[in-house]
Amino acid sequence: MSEDELLASRILIVDDLPTNLRLLELLLSREGFSNVVSTTEPEQALKLYSAFDPDLVLLDLMMPGMSGYAVLEQLERMRPTHEFRPVLVLTADATSQAKRRALSLGAKDFLTKPFDPIGAMLRVWNLLETRTLHKQLRRLVPEGALLPPRTVV
């Protein structure tokens, strides 16, 4: 897998604060990512997810109206079975309850704000690498071939 392949990944950012969006867009741009869509309206996240087909979602949890938890629940319902589509949660809520709830709803990683920019970008790279490897594997292996064999009695 090449760096260019990872840099071509589609990233969706959902955060109610425009300053957070700008910070994340700037960090991603500095890394070389240019295929980034963002919104401050969590209600738009699902439409953008369907239309943009992101490889990674960066999602705030604490938003007015529709919470990040509600977005996670709906994204998980939209995700096809056996597909790895990572969500990285970014939130000021550092409680173990928030982490457990977000991860149980389908998030694949969790960062608390304020976050270390280097650590955040390393997580983005790692999740995108895993997503890319998953897509490559899906192209090589027929649908259902990775399921465990059934026991015949």
Secondary structure, 3 states (H helix, E strand, C coil): CCHHHHHCCCEEEECCCHHHHHHHHHHHHHHCCCCEEEECCHHHHHHHHHHHCCCEEEEECCCCCCCHHHHHHHHHHHCCCCCCCCEEEEECCCCHHHHHHHHHCCCCEEEECCCCHHHHHHHHHHHHHHHHHHHHHHHHCCCCCCCCCCCCC
